[in-house]
């Protein structure tokens, strides 16, 4: 009996041991009802701090393109004629180079063709069309009527319309200074004037020159009432372009004793210079442009014309919508005319003469009383004399 009990306990012990081994070798199975595991971790993330800066950017609006006026200039001869056409050509080119205008030129346009040529420019939308001679005055008025929205101007003209003006550089004052200089410098006491035609613009220059001689004579007589006065001789060639006629007129004046000659013609003026160069008996005062470089041995100075001032005035009025059919006239007082430098003659002219000329010009610019130069466009009551009345005896 005791032996059987020992066998039973031995079997039970083996069973329990086997069970324990199996339990140790079996994989672990989690309970179905276990909660999910949450892991909390603190991570340091660098923060980039952005500083806000207010930046003011000035944005300049793109300006509207500037409209450059288109100007057409019509010449009756060659533009570069070293004379009347030259000053207009040079000044227009200067304005174009400065960006003030766009310019086109037409040369050798006869009066009969002016309406057609000017009309062609008008149909192309030009802002201003200039006829550079008073010969175009009547034709200019006709074409202005055909193109009422276009602005026209004629040089040396006093014919106007609502859209037709005169672009003028009046030389009466500068001519007076030239006459005063010639009278002070003359050794023969005789000076000459050679022009083209006896009409208004020529009278303005000639009578101005005579006024200058007249004022010099007044000074001579004030110093010595018995002093010899300077006299004037005047010739019209009836041609702008005939060099031979200018030559003959100058020769005739020099034969009469004139030792200073003032030319106011174009091609005819070239003849005056040629005569002076050939004879060496007279010096010359030129016109329109500085002619000394053309003939430095005989041209003392020149009465220059400047087109920039009147052209700028006309274009400003066009831009502002206040253009008028009037004389846009400029003179010595406001940049329309001037005297050229003396160049190589500067050392030959006595300083007291140069000083007197400067003072005389200033009195004219100031327009004081007896120094107000007459503006003569017609010889009313006969020609103006160069001689001054002799003062009464003391």
C-alpha positions as CSV (number, residue, x, y, z in Angstrom):
1,X,0.0,0.0,0.0
2,X,2.7,2.3,0.9
3,X,4.5,1.3,-2.2
4,X,1.5,2.3,-4.4
5,X,1.2,5.7,-2.7
6,X,4.8,6.4,-3.5
7,X,4.2,5.6,-7.2
8,X,1.2,7.9,-7.3
9,X,3.0,10.8,-5.8
10,X,5.9,10.2,-8.1
11,X,3.6,10.3,-11.2
12,X,1.9,13.5,-10.0
13,X,5.3,15.1,-9.5
14,X,6.3,14.2,-13.0
15,X,3.1,15.6,-14.4
16,X,3.5,18.9,-12.6
17,X,7.1,19.2,-13.7
18,X,6.2,18.5,-17.4
19,X,3.4,21.1,-17.2
20,X,5.8,23.7,-15.8
21,X,8.3,23.0,-18.6
22,X,5.6,23.4,-21.3
23,X,4.4,26.6,-19.7
24,X,7.9,28.0,-19.7
25,X,8.4,27.2,-23.4
26,X,5.0,28.6,-24.8
27,X,5.0,32.2,-26.2
28,X,3.5,34.9,-24.1
29,X,0.0,36.1,-25.3
30,X,-1.0,39.6,-24.3
31,X,-4.3,40.0,-22.7
32,X,-7.0,41.3,-25.1
33,X,-8.1,44.0,-22.8
34,X,-4.7,45.7,-22.2
35,X,-4.6,49.6,-22.8
36,X,-2.2,51.2,-25.5
37,X,1.0,52.5,-24.2
38,X,1.6,56.3,-24.5
39,X,5.1,57.6,-24.6
40,X,5.6,61.3,-23.8
41,X,8.9,62.9,-24.9
42,X,10.0,66.5,-24.7
43,X,11.9,67.7,-27.9
44,X,13.5,71.2,-28.1
45,X,12.8,72.7,-31.5
46,X,14.9,75.9,-32.3
47,X,12.6,78.8,-33.2
48,X,13.9,81.3,-35.8
49,X,12.7,84.8,-34.9
50,X,12.0,86.9,-37.9
51,X,12.2,90.7,-37.4
52,X,9.7,92.6,-39.4
53,X,11.2,95.7,-41.0
54,X,9.1,98.3,-42.7
55,X,10.7,99.2,-46.0
56,X,9.3,102.1,-48.0
57,X,10.1,101.9,-51.7
58,X,9.4,105.0,-53.8
59,X,8.1,104.0,-57.2
60,X,8.5,106.7,-59.8
61,X,5.8,106.5,-62.4
62,X,7.1,106.2,-65.9
63,X,6.5,109.6,-67.5
64,X,4.6,109.9,-70.7
65,X,6.9,110.3,-73.7
66,X,7.7,114.0,-74.4
67,X,6.4,115.0,-77.8
68,X,9.2,116.8,-79.7
69,X,7.8,119.5,-82.0
70,X,8.3,118.8,-85.7
71,X,9.4,121.8,-87.6
72,X,9.8,122.2,-91.4
73,X,11.8,125.1,-92.8
74,X,11.5,126.1,-96.5
75,X,14.3,128.1,-98.2
76,X,14.2,129.9,-101.5
77,X,17.9,129.0,-102.1
78,X,20.5,126.8,-100.5
79,X,20.3,126.4,-96.7
80,X,24.0,126.8,-96.2
81,X,24.5,130.0,-98.2
82,X,26.8,131.7,-95.7
83,X,24.2,134.5,-95.6
84,X,20.5,135.0,-94.9
85,X,19.6,131.3,-95.0
86,X,22.6,130.2,-93.0
87,X,21.6,131.7,-89.7
88,X,18.2,130.0,-89.8
89,X,19.7,126.7,-90.8
90,X,22.4,126.9,-88.1
91,X,20.0,127.8,-85.3
92,X,17.5,125.1,-86.2
93,X,20.2,122.5,-86.3
94,X,21.4,123.7,-82.8
95,X,17.9,123.3,-81.5
96,X,17.6,119.8,-83.0
97,X,20.9,118.8,-81.5
98,X,19.6,119.9,-78.1
99,X,16.5,117.8,-78.5
100,X,14.2,120.8,-78.7
101,X,12.8,120.0,-82.2
102,X,12.9,117.6,-85.0
103,X,13.6,119.6,-88.2
104,X,13.3,119.0,-91.9
105,X,14.5,121.4,-94.7
106,X,13.4,122.1,-98.2
107,X,15.8,124.1,-100.4
108,X,15.4,126.0,-103.7
109,X,11.7,126.3,-103.4
110,X,10.3,129.0,-105.8
111,X,7.5,131.2,-104.6
112,X,5.1,129.5,-107.0
113,X,5.9,126.1,-105.4
114,X,5.6,127.2,-101.8
115,X,1.9,126.3,-101.4
116,X,2.6,122.8,-102.6
117,X,5.7,122.1,-100.5
118,X,4.2,123.7,-97.4
119,X,1.0,121.8,-97.9
120,X,2.9,118.5,-98.1
121,X,4.6,119.2,-94.8
122,X,1.2,120.2,-93.3
123,X,-0.4,116.9,-94.5
124,X,2.4,115.0,-92.7
125,X,1.4,116.6,-89.3
126,X,4.3,119.1,-88.8
127,X,3.7,121.4,-85.8
128,X,5.3,124.5,-87.4
129,X,6.2,125.3,-91.0
130,X,8.5,128.2,-91.6
131,X,8.9,130.0,-94.9
132,X,12.3,131.7,-94.7
133,X,11.8,134.8,-96.8
134,X,9.2,137.5,-96.9
135,X,8.7,136.6,-100.6
136,X,6.6,133.7,-99.3
137,X,4.2,136.0,-97.4
138,X,1.2,135.9,-99.8
139,X,1.6,132.2,-100.5
140,X,1.9,131.6,-96.8
141,X,-1.4,133.2,-96.2
142,X,-3.1,131.0,-98.9
143,X,-1.7,127.7,-97.6
144,X,-2.5,128.7,-94.0
145,X,-6.2,129.1,-95.0
146,X,-6.1,125.6,-96.5
147,X,-4.6,124.0,-93.3
148,X,-6.3,125.9,-90.4
149,X,-5.0,123.4,-87.8
150,X,-1.4,123.8,-88.8
151,X,0.8,126.7,-87.6
152,X,2.8,128.7,-90.2
153,X,5.4,131.5,-89.9
154,X,7.2,133.5,-92.5
155,X,10.5,135.2,-91.8
156,X,10.7,139.0,-92.2
157,X,7.0,139.2,-92.9
158,X,4.3,141.4,-91.5
159,X,1.5,139.4,-93.2
160,X,-0.6,137.6,-90.5
161,X,-3.5,135.2,-90.1
162,X,-4.9,133.3,-87.2
163,X,-2.5,130.5,-87.8
164,X,0.2,132.5,-89.7
165,X,2.8,134.5,-87.8
166,X,6.0,136.5,-88.6
167,X,9.3,135.1,-87.2
168,X,11.5,138.2,-87.2
169,X,14.9,139.3,-86.0
170,X,14.8,143.1,-86.4
171,X,18.3,144.6,-86.9
172,X,17.6,148.3,-86.5
173,X,19.4,148.5,-83.1
174,X,22.4,146.3,-84.0
175,X,22.7,148.2,-87.3
176,X,22.8,151.4,-85.3
177,X,25.8,150.1,-83.3
178,X,27.5,149.1,-86.5
179,X,26.9,152.5,-88.0
180,X,28.3,154.2,-84.9
181,X,31.5,152.0,-85.1
182,X,31.9,152.7,-88.8
183,X,31.7,156.4,-88.2
184,X,34.2,156.4,-85.4
185,X,36.6,154.3,-87.5
186,X,36.2,156.0,-90.9
187,X,39.3,157.9,-92.1
188,X,37.6,159.3,-95.2
189,X,34.5,160.4,-93.4
190,X,32.3,158.4,-95.8
191,X,30.6,155.1,-95.3
192,X,28.5,153.0,-97.6
193,X,25.4,150.7,-97.4
194,X,24.7,148.0,-100.1
195,X,21.3,146.4,-100.0
196,X,19.1,144.3,-102.3
197,X,15.6,145.9,-102.4
198,X,14.0,149.0,-101.2
199,X,11.4,147.4,-99.0
200,X,10.5,147.3,-95.3
201,X,13.1,144.9,-93.8
202,X,15.9,146.5,-95.7
203,X,14.8,150.0,-94.5
204,X,14.9,148.8,-90.9
205,X,18.6,147.8,-91.2
206,X,19.7,150.8,-93.4
207,X,17.9,153.5,-91.4
208,X,19.2,152.0,-88.2
209,X,22.8,152.1,-89.5
210,X,22.3,155.8,-90.5
211,X,21.0,156.5,-87.0
212,X,24.3,155.2,-85.6
213,X,26.3,157.5,-87.9
214,X,24.1,160.4,-87.0
215,X,24.8,159.9,-83.3
216,X,28.5,159.8,-83.9
217,X,28.3,163.0,-85.9
218,X,26.5,164.6,-83.0
219,X,29.4,163.7,-80.8
220,X,31.9,165.1,-83.3
221,X,30.0,168.4,-83.4
222,X,29.6,168.6,-79.7
223,X,33.4,168.5,-79.3
224,X,34.0,170.8,-82.3
225,X,31.2,172.4,-84.1
226,X,33.4,172.8,-87.2
227,X,34.3,169.1,-87.3
228,X,33.9,167.2,-90.6
229,X,30.9,164.9,-90.4
230,X,30.6,161.4,-91.8
231,X,28.3,161.1,-94.8
232,X,26.6,158.0,-96.1
233,X,26.1,156.6,-99.6
234,X,23.4,153.9,-100.2
235,X,22.8,151.5,-103.1
236,X,20.1,148.9,-103.8
237,X,21.1,146.2,-106.3
238,X,17.6,145.0,-106.9
239,X,18.8,141.5,-106.5
240,X,19.4,139.2,-103.6
241,X,21.7,136.8,-105.4
242,X,23.6,138.7,-108.1
243,X,27.2,138.8,-106.9
244,X,28.3,140.9,-109.8
245,X,25.8,143.7,-108.9
246,X,27.0,143.7,-105.3
247,X,30.6,144.0,-106.6
248,X,29.8,146.9,-108.9
249,X,27.9,148.7,-106.2
250,X,30.7,148.4,-103.7
251,X,33.3,149.5,-106.3
252,X,31.2,152.6,-107.0
253,X,31.0,153.5,-103.4
254,X,34.7,153.0,-102.8
255,X,35.3,155.2,-105.8
256,X,33.4,157.9,-104.0
257,X,35.6,157.5,-101.0
258,X,33.7,155.1,-98.7
259,X,36.2,153.2,-96.5
260,X,33.5,151.2,-94.5
261,X,30.8,149.2,-96.3
262,X,27.7,147.7,-94.6
263,X,26.2,144.9,-96.6
264,X,22.6,143.8,-96.1
265,X,22.1,141.7,-99.2
266,X,22.8,137.9,-99.6
267,X,24.6,136.9,-102.7
268,X,25.1,140.5,-103.6
269,X,26.9,140.9,-100.3
270,X,29.4,138.4,-101.4
271,X,30.2,140.8,-104.2
272,X,30.8,143.5,-101.7
273,X,33.3,141.4,-99.9
274,X,35.1,140.5,-103.1
275,X,35.4,144.1,-104.1
276,X,36.9,145.0,-100.7
277,X,39.3,142.1,-100.9
278,X,40.4,143.1,-104.3
279,X,40.9,146.9,-103.8
280,X,42.0,146.9,-100.2
281,X,40.5,150.3,-99.9
282,X,37.5,149.6,-97.6
283,X,36.6,147.3,-94.6
284,X,33.3,145.5,-94.4
285,X,30.5,145.0,-91.8
286,X,28.7,141.8,-92.6
287,X,25.2,140.6,-92.0
288,X,23.1,137.6,-91.0
289,X,26.0,135.5,-89.7
290,X,29.6,136.1,-88.5
291,X,31.4,136.6,-91.9
292,X,34.8,137.2,-90.5
293,X,35.9,133.6,-91.0
294,X,34.8,133.9,-94.6
295,X,37.0,137.0,-95.2
296,X,39.1,137.7,-92.1
297,X,41.2,140.3,-93.8
298,X,38.3,142.7,-94.5
299,X,35.3,141.8,-92.3
300,X,35.6,143.8,-89.0
301,X,32.3,142.5,-87.5
302,X,28.8,141.5,-88.6
303,X,25.2,142.2,-87.6
304,X,24.2,138.6,-86.7
305,X,20.6,137.3,-86.6
306,X,19.5,134.6,-84.2
307,X,16.5,132.5,-84.9
308,X,16.4,130.5,-81.7
309,X,14.6,133.1,-79.5
310,X,11.6,133.6,-81.9
311,X,11.3,129.9,-82.7
312,X,11.2,129.0,-79.1
313,X,8.6,131.7,-78.4
314,X,6.4,130.4,-81.2
315,X,6.7,126.7,-80.2
316,X,6.0,127.6,-76.5
317,X,2.8,129.3,-77.6
318,X,1.8,126.4,-79.8
319,X,2.4,124.0,-76.9
320,X,0.3,126.1,-74.5
321,X,-2.5,126.7,-77.1
322,X,-2.0,130.4,-77.3
323,X,-0.3,130.8,-80.7
324,X,-1.2,134.1,-82.3
325,X,-1.0,135.4,-85.9
326,X,1.4,138.2,-84.9
327,X,5.0,139.4,-85.2
328,X,7.2,137.2,-83.0
329,X,9.9,139.9,-83.3
330,X,13.2,139.9,-81.5
331,X,16.0,142.4,-81.6
332,X,19.2,143.5,-79.8
333,X,17.4,143.8,-76.4
334,X,16.2,140.2,-76.2
335,X,18.5,137.9,-78.1
336,X,17.3,138.4,-81.7
337,X,20.4,140.1,-83.0
338,X,24.0,141.0,-81.9
339,X,27.3,142.1,-83.3
340,X,30.0,139.5,-83.9
341,X,33.4,139.7,-82.1
342,X,36.1,141.8,-83.8
343,X,38.4,138.7,-84.1
344,X,41.7,139.7,-85.7
345,X,40.6,143.4,-85.8
346,X,40.4,143.6,-82.0
347,X,43.9,144.8,-81.6
348,X,43.6,147.3,-84.4
349,X,40.6,149.1,-82.9
350,X,41.6,151.7,-80.3
351,X,40.4,150.9,-76.8
352,X,38.6,154.2,-76.4
353,X,36.6,153.4,-79.6
354,X,35.7,149.9,-78.3
355,X,34.6,151.5,-75.0
356,X,32.5,154.1,-76.7
357,X,30.8,151.3,-78.8
358,X,30.0,149.3,-75.6
359,X,28.5,152.4,-73.9
360,X,26.5,153.3,-77.0
361,X,25.1,149.8,-77.3
362,X,24.1,149.8,-73.6
363,X,22.2,153.1,-74.1
364,X,20.3,151.6,-77.0
365,X,19.4,148.5,-75.0
366,X,18.2,150.7,-72.2
367,X,16.1,152.6,-74.7
368,X,16.8,156.0,-73.1
369,X,15.4,159.0,-74.8
370,X,17.5,160.1,-77.7
371,X,19.0,156.6,-78.0
372,X,15.8,155.0,-79.0
373,X,16.5,153.8,-82.5
374,X,13.8,154.5,-85.0
375,X,12.0,151.5,-86.5
376,X,11.6,152.6,-90.1
377,X,9.8,150.3,-92.5
378,X,9.2,153.0,-95.2
379,X,10.9,156.1,-96.2
380,X,8.2,158.4,-95.3
381,X,9.1,162.0,-96.1
382,X,12.4,161.0,-97.9
383,X,15.6,159.3,-96.9
384,X,17.0,159.6,-93.4
385,X,20.3,161.6,-93.4
386,X,23.4,160.7,-91.6
387,X,24.5,164.3,-91.0
388,X,23.5,166.0,-87.7
389,X,22.5,169.6,-87.5
390,X,25.4,171.9,-86.6
391,X,24.9,173.4,-83.1
392,X,24.5,177.1,-82.9
393,X,27.6,179.2,-82.1
394,X,28.1,179.9,-78.4
